Amino acid sequence: MSEKLRCLIVGSGPAGYTAAIYASRANLAPVLYEGMQPGGQLTTTTEVENFPGYPEGTTGSQLMDDLRKQAERFGADIRFGMVTAVDCSQRPYKVTIDGETELQTETLIIATGASAKYLGLPDEQRYSGSGVSACATCDGFFYRNKTVAVVGGGDTACEEAGYLAGLAAKVYLIVRKDYLRASRIMQERVLQNPKIEVLFEHETIGLTGEAVVQGADLVKRRGKADEEKVHIDIDGFFLAIGHKPNSDIFKPWVETDEVGYIKTQPGSPRTKLPGVFAAGDVADPHYRQAITAAASGCQAAIEAERYLATLE
Ligand SMILES: Cc1cc2nc3c(=O)[nH]c(=O)nc-3n(C[C@H](O)[C@H](O)[C@H](O)COP(=O)(O)OP(=O)(O)OC[C@H]3O[C@@H](n4cnc5c(N)ncnc54)[C@H](O)[C@@H]3O)c2cc1C
């Protein structure tokens, strides 16, 4: 006989843990599966200075530890394991853990996050947290009056370059193609910003620096007759080439956009499937912040409680 749950939460980032706090305080006896990255994306960073309630800032690991303890205090059952399959063809929904254990649940909160895409250079790992970032909103503040580079040519890259130009002394926008893919208005904003220099037809091949990023080696017009090596001095290297929402196993059951973000009803974590909610970065192509993820985790738990009340 498989275990029957009222509320299953998938993911242990700010969205999942916050959902667990609210669901356990509402007596839903939630079970949360942490996945391969207990604590989520924030455990990969050091300083977190923008999460309310920490006037001196904190570390990503400490913040996630605090959220976990808060959820456990109210009885959330937090387990190590991956959700590997989901069957929402009938209620209660069936969920498989680590390819073997099957559970049934009345409500499902998907909080599996989204992973930033990287170029795949070994230097990105080497300088992770020491000058390499995939989030201008999170880390831009550390580069006030410094020189940074942003990689990408789409709307996000232009937006991040514009945001960083408000803080940094200079921003290079490294674009592989000879044009920007971004919307016309975003292109204009970037091209007219005196602090931003667009390096068209440039590709990054490596980063330099002792302990932290101090420069980037680029190739201009790679493979062409006039190919040229270029070096720029920078203090920060920001990736803005997209994210991959961790939504693959849920795709047969919920709607996603072309990138894979789970579509929810505007202003709510409700998916098109009754009792199934999506919270945090997996459903958020716009903000992708710990506080917005936590807020939508709260909303998902409140929605789960209300949905269960209609069943009972
Ligand atoms: C380096 C870095 C620094 C950042 N700095 C800041 C900052 O300073 N301030 C800020 O507000 N934001 C910051 N962010 C962004 C912030 O981390 C995210 O917006 C936030 O973590 C999203 O929370 P989430 O709960 O949606 O998902 P995540 O934190 O991504 O967590 C997803 C969770 O889902 C789990 N999971 C995935 N698939 C499965 C599965 N199949 N089964 C079970 N579990 C699964 C994972 O193990 C993980 O626990 C930063 C991000 C990065 C990468």
The ligand as an ORCA input file, in Angstrom:
! r2SCAN-3c Opt
* xyz 0 1
  C      24.833     31.992     -7.169
  C      23.458     32.529     -6.884
  C      23.311     33.612     -6.042
  C      22.051     34.113     -5.767
  N      21.945     35.165     -4.910
  C      20.721     35.620     -4.571
  C      20.582     36.684     -3.648
  O      21.562     37.233     -3.139
  N      19.324     37.088     -3.348
  C      18.204     36.518     -3.906
  O      17.090     36.912     -3.577
  N      18.315     35.516     -4.802
  C      19.537     35.055     -5.141
  N      19.659     34.051     -6.059
  C      18.440     33.518     -6.681
  C      17.747     32.550     -5.727
  O      18.686     31.601     -5.285
  C      16.572     31.864     -6.410
  O      15.686     32.831     -6.914
  C      15.834     30.983     -5.424
  O      16.707     30.043     -4.823
  C      14.705     30.232     -6.100
  O      14.109     29.438     -5.138
  P      13.251     28.156     -5.511
  O      12.714     27.659     -4.233
  O      12.292     28.482     -6.606
  O      14.246     27.106     -6.164
  P      15.749     26.634     -5.891
  O      16.441     27.415     -4.862
  O      16.340     26.522     -7.239
  O      15.531     25.167     -5.323
  C      15.028     24.154     -6.144
  C      14.948     22.910     -5.308
  O      14.276     21.898     -6.056
  C      14.945     20.666     -5.843
  N      14.571     19.792     -6.954
  C      14.730     19.980     -8.289
  N      14.230     18.927     -8.976
  C      13.728     18.065     -8.044
  C      13.093     16.789     -8.112
  N      12.828     16.198     -9.275
  N      12.730     16.186     -6.952
  C      12.963     16.792     -5.732
  N      13.550     18.013     -5.621
  C      13.946     18.618     -6.764
  C      16.406     21.019     -5.735
  O      17.140     20.009     -5.076
  C      16.311     22.314     -4.912
  O      16.267     21.993     -3.553
  C      20.900     33.523     -6.360
  C      21.039     32.433     -7.219
  C      22.304     31.934     -7.475
  C      22.450     30.743     -8.393
*
